[in-house]
Amino acid sequence: MKFERLNVVAGESPSSTALEEGVPAIGAGTVNTPVTGRSRKVAIVLFNLGGPDRPEAIKPFLMNLFLDPAILRVPFFIRPFLARYIARARVKGATDNYALLGGKSPLLGLTREQAAALEAQLPEMDAKCFIAMRYWHPFSLETAKAVKAWEPDEIVLLPLYPHFSTTTTGSSLTAWKQASVQAGLVVKTTTLCCYPTDDAYVRATVALVRAAYMKARTELDPAIPLRVLFSAHGLPETIIKNGDPYQWQVEQTVRAVVSAWQADIDWAICYQSRATPQKWIDPSTESEIERAARDRTAVLVVPIAFVSEHTETLVELDVEYRDLARDLGVPGYYRVPTQNADAGFIASLADLVRRTLESGPGLCSHAGGRMCEDPFGECPFRARIPDV
């Protein structure tokens, strides 16, 4: 499938969250570099959250997170004070969680494994993966400088977030644009904004869920029912009401997975990781575990919006929710692993890279052009994020 390019008329002023606070238009100054007599050099920039690499990094990591205007949506003059307060309040709990993982996040190591596997899946081109984390090293500026030094012919921006949100991919695009300008990186670039219902991604997800489901069924008493809980990271309800397409895209993924699975299963979508007192999207994963206890149903939890293991899966799902299920008397608790460097998932990313390159510079989704419905004003196509 050839992707469509989103063109922007010169002089237009984009109004996306990803372009707020004085960030230059994405794509300003892009150029086409001729490639003759050799394989084209393609820099693939993988976006992800990042995580502390040692206990001393936990507090500054939290500060970076809550200083992000896409995360803490308060006036800029209040944000530093509020971010400092929240980081200080959360550092002990976060330190305890990371202590269970050896004092650091496994995310960077797992992302490096994904990067190496993806490069190996693209032998027809001179592809090199670069990692740009949002809230801890390697930051976008470090990565933009490394990309510039490598002198690629083209860049593909590939978020390791299958679902677009202003709080994740949108925020990473803002950081990348700022970093590119600062580093003087001027290379033709294509941005993949999302891939929630990409066929290969869905098939890879089905394979992981099906294998875990069959294993759980062999361990459970045949008389005990099993419910599949697709658990995604939650967001404040106000962000969704402002036009963020994340929840809708998560629901599209789950429906695509259930349809492709072609099995008669009991399933539900739920949301985890509530971090603030305001109302978040529901139902919560906790409430679904409570419902399973009332129904005397075992649960298989699928971390549907996570493609790598980190604290939300290894601690929240594997420790906290497992303990909750046990305490409530849920007759069985099982969890599907995240994709990590799963061969099917990496193959799906490689296919997305190839199709993205076909489209030429600009913005695309896995479906080609825009995939979001009209109400989602924060969809990058609706918000008219221009060529990167």
DAFEN-V532378 format. One record per pair of residues at least 6 apart in sequence whose C-alpha atoms are under 6 Angstrom apart, sorted by the first residue. I is the first residue (numbers start at 1). GAP is how many residues later the second one is. Records with the same first field share a line. If there is no record, write none. Layout:
I = GAP + GAP
This chain:
2 = 357
3 = 356 + 365
4 = 364 + 365
5 = 357 + 358
6 = 356 + 357
8 = 378
14 = 370
15 = 368
16 = 367
18 = 152 + 153 + 156
26 = 360 + 361 + 362
27 = 360 + 361
30 = 156 + 157 + 158
31 = 156 + 157
32 = 156
33 = 120
39 = 86 + 87
40 = 86
41 = 85 + 86 + 111 + 112
42 = 85 + 110 + 112 + 113
43 = 84 + 85 + 86 + 109 + 112
44 = 85 + 86 + 111 + 112
45 = 84 + 85 + 86 + 112 + 113
46 = 85 + 86 + 112 + 113
47 = 85 + 86 + 112 + 113
48 = 85 + 112
49 = 84 + 85
50 = 83 + 84 + 85 + 86
51 = 54 + 85
52 = 6 + 52 + 53
53 = 51
54 = 49 + 50
55 = 48
59 = 32
61 = 74 + 75
62 = 25
63 = 20 + 24
64 = 71
65 = 70
66 = 6 + 17
67 = 16
70 = 97
71 = 96
98 = 6
107 = 203
114 = 227
115 = 14
118 = 228
119 = 8
132 = 6 + 7 + 8 + 11
133 = 6
140 = 36 + 39
141 = 38
144 = 36
145 = 38
148 = 37
154 = 34 + 35
155 = 34
156 = 33 + 34 + 35
157 = 34
158 = 34
162 = 32 + 33 + 34
163 = 31 + 33 + 83 + 86
164 = 30 + 82
165 = 79 + 81
188 = 173
189 = 172 + 199
190 = 171 + 172 + 173
191 = 172
192 = 172 + 173
193 = 172
194 = 171
195 = 171
196 = 57
197 = 56
198 = 168
200 = 148
201 = 144 + 147
202 = 55
204 = 140 + 141
206 = 51
212 = 124
225 = 72
226 = 71 + 72 + 73
227 = 39 + 40 + 72
228 = 39 + 71 + 72 + 73
229 = 38 + 39 + 40 + 71 + 72 + 73
230 = 39 + 72 + 74
231 = 39 + 40 + 71 + 72 + 73
232 = 39 + 71 + 72 + 73
233 = 38 + 39 + 40
234 = 37 + 38
235 = 45
236 = 43 + 44
237 = 42 + 43 + 44
243 = 133 + 134 + 135
244 = 132 + 134
245 = 131
270 = 13 + 14 + 15
271 = 13 + 14
272 = 12 + 13
293 = 35 + 36 + 37
298 = 32 + 33 + 34 + 35
299 = 34
300 = 34 + 35
301 = 34
302 = 34
307 = 31 + 32 + 33
308 = 30 + 32
362 = 25 + 26
363 = 24
370 = 11
